[in-house]
């Protein structure tokens, strides 16, 4: 399909905002982080309980922002932000996490995991797992229901969510759901969508390749914690929702992961949004499809938590 008119307008704005002199040097990581941090935040909805906490992790305290729409024990979503494992943080997904908490009727624990290159793989996975384990094992601290914890993330955060879902399976922790929004699932970078949408569609192949190399370091590119698509067996993983954008380099590997989950007997729904580009999910104020995708994600989480309630009764 052709690009959606909202996508065309967004890409024009993005190019104008990021344009520099033709001979400009590649921006440093510090410059890119400053640019991401300078994005004007969208005012999120008010919630009665929002607290900044820490969870003990293998590399020290892991920052966590806890969102709660109500008192009492609630199902929970551990949310992992995107940014190529190099950029971004809790503030960049604050609006989304508020929406998920309010609309899905759950607690959301947004994770400020360690970033590369200062902290290469597996630091981010270890931090993500520490928060998931805490949500399950310390329900009184967060007001969570231990049998109703889901993981979610976008882009590199989707990669971490998928990796953590496999760790949970292997470590005997039952998760309610995994919500993967245009996730990175492979390290090969050879899918057709990488070639077709590698430049000019918001997430450039060269940039993500640079970030992936910084994050991976010397690790085996076939490690399932890096490349969940390379896991030899996906049986027993948490039920999943996979959301992709048509004009995104990550489209094909996200959809390949959904097919592998289904082939392994994992309940999964895959939904592609035509005419959309990377980041549309985080910009419902720009993309109508972004608002639709968030509503779909909320419905999927509500259904997953409903299953947990029925099983517990």
N, C-alpha and C positions, 0 to 999 in steps of 0.2 A: 504494500500500500504506500501511497505518497505520504510524506511527512504531514502530520496534523498541523493546521494553521497556528495553533498555540505553540507547537514545537518550533516552527519556523521563526516565530517572534522571539521565543526564548533563546534560540541559538544566535540570532542576530544581537540580542542584548548581551549574551555571554561573550561573543567575539569582541564586541565593543569594549566590554569591561576588562577583558584580559589582553587586549591588543597592546603590543609594544613595538619598538623600532624593529625593522626587518632584520637588523644585525645584532639584536639584543642577545645576550648570553642566556643560557638556560637558567631559570630561576633556581636559587638554592632552596633547600628544604625549609630553612627558616623563613625565607620570603614567602614560600607557598603557604606555610602555616599562618603567617601574619595575614595573608590575603583571605584565607578561609575564615580566620577569626574576625575579620573586618566585615563579614557579611552581616547586613542589618537583620537582626532576629525578628521573626514574626511573633507578635504578642500571643502567647499561648493562653488557653483558658485557665481560669482559676480552679484550683483544687484545694480541698480542706487540709490535706497533709502532703507536704513536699519537704523532704529532709535530705541533707547531704551527709553521708555516712562513709565508713570504710569497712572493708572486709579483709581479713588477714589472707595474704597471698604469698606464694613462694618467693617473690622478689620484694616483699614489703606490703604495706597497706594499699589496697586497691580502692580508688574512689568509686563510690556508688551514689547515685541520686535515686531516692525512693519516692515514688508517686503513689498516693492512695486516694481513691475517690470516696471512701467511706470507712467507718470503723469496722472492727470485727475481722475474723480470718477471711482472707480473700485468695482466690487463685492468683498466680503470679506469672509475669513474663519477664525473663532476663533479656534485656535489649542490648545489642552490640552494634555500635555505630560503624558506618563506612569511613572511607578515606584512604583506602589502599594500605592499611596497616601503618601509615606514616603520618597522615593528617587527621584532623577532626577530634571531636571529643563529646562530652556530655552535652555541652551547650548547643551543639549543632543539631541535635535531635530532641531538644527539649520540647518543642511544640508537638512533635509526633508522639512522644511518650506521654504527654498530657492527654492527647486525644485517645490513645490506646487505653490508658487507665480509665478515663471517663466513659468511653463508649463500650469497652469490653467488660467493664465492671470488675477490674482486676488491679492488683498492685503491679507496678512496673519498676524493675531495678535496672537502671541505665548504668552501664559499666564504663569507667574511664581506664581501660586497659593500657598497658605500657605500649609505646610506639617505637617502631624502627625508624632510623637505623641504630638509635641508641640501645634499643632492646629488641634484637632480632628474634625470630622464631626459636623456641616455642613460647616466648614470654606472653604474647597476647592470648594464646590458647590457654596457658596456665592460669592467667588472671581470669579469663572467662569461666573456666571450670571452677575456680575458687568461689566465684559468686553463685554459680548454679548449685554447687555443693552446700553453700551456706543457706541458700533459700530453701533447700530440701531439709537440711539437718538442724536449722535454727529457726523454725517457723514462728516461735514466740517473739523473736527479735524483730522480724519484719511484718508480722501479722499475716503470714502466708499459710496456705493449705499445702502441706508437704507432698500430698499426692496429686497436686494440680499445678505443676510448674512447667512452663513452656519456655523455649528459647526462640529468639527472633533476631534478625539483623538484615542490614542492606549492604550489598556489594562485598567489601572485605569483611564487614560484620556478618553478612550471610555466610561467608566462608567459615568464620569462627563458630557461628551457630550450628552449621552442619557438622563441623569437626567435634564440637562439644556434644552434639546428639549421639555421635558414634562413641565418644568416650563414655557417655552415660550408659549406653547399652553395654559396653564392655565392663563397666564397673558396677553393674547391677542397679543402676538408678533409673527408675521408670519416669520418663518425661511425658507430659500430656500432649505436646505438639512441637513441631519445628516450623517456623515461619521464615522462609528464605526468599528475600527480595533481591532480584537480579544478582544471585550469589556468584562469587568466584569459586569454581569447583575443581579447577585443573590448573596445572602449571605449564601445559604444552604450548598454549598460545597459538594453536594452528587451526582453530575452528574457522569455518567460513565467515561467521559474523565478525571475527577479528579482522579479516581482510576487507570485508565489505564496509564496515563502519569504523575502521581504524583511525580515521582522522576527520574532524569537523562535525562530530556528533555529540560533543560534550565530554565524553571520556575517551581520550586518545590512547591508542595501543601503546605508543612510545612511553607515555607517562605511566600507565599501569605496569608496563614491563620494567621500567626503572624502579618503581615502588616494590614490585614483586621480588626483584633481585636484592633490594636492600633488606627486605623482610626475610627472605629465604636464607641469605647468607650461604653457608656451606652445607645446608641440610639436604637430604635426599629429596629430589623433586617429586618422588613417588610416595612420600610419606602421606598417609591418609589425613593426618592433621593439617597438612598443607593442601593436599589435593584429594578431597573426599571422593571425587569421581574415580580415583585409582584404588579405593578400598576394595579388597578382594571379595568382600561379602557385606551386603547392606541389610541382610535379614535381621529383623528385630529392632531396627531403628524406630524412633518415634514417628507417628503419623505426621504427614508433611503438607504444607502449602508452598508452592513455588510460583513466584510472580516474576515475569520477564517483560522486557520492552523490546519491541520489534527492531528498532534501530540502535542497538547497543551491542558492543563487542562481546558482552557476557551472555548474550541471548542463548547461543547454542549450547554452551556448557551447562547453563542452568537447566535447560530443557532436557539435555542428556542425563543429568542427574535425576530429574523427575522420572524419566523413563526407567532408569536403573532401579530406583526405589520401587516403582510399580512392579518391575520384573521380579524383585526380591520379595514381593508380597506385602510391601509397606503401603498402607492406605495413603494416597497422595492425590492432590488436585493441582493441576498446572493451569495457569491462566496467563496468556500473552496479551499485552496491550499494544495494538497496532498503531503505527504512526508515532510512537513514543520513544524517547531517548532515556539514557541513564539519568537518574536523579528525579524522574517525574514523581515517584512515590513520595518523596520528601517535600514536594512543592504543590500541595493541593490548591494553594491560592493562585497558582499559575496554570495548572493543568486540571481540567475537569476529570480526566482519566485518573489523575493522582488522587483526587477525592474519592472516586469510585473504587480505586484499588485499596485505599485505606479502609473504606467501608466493607469491602470484601474480606480483607484481613481480619477486621473486627468480628465479622460474622463467623469466620472460620475458627477464631480463638474461642468465641462464645460456645460454638458447637463442641469444640474439644473439651472445654471445661464442663459443659453439660454432661458429656460422657463420663468424666471423672466423678461427678456428683452421683450419677446413677450407679456407677460401679461401687461407690463407697456406701450407698444406702442398702 
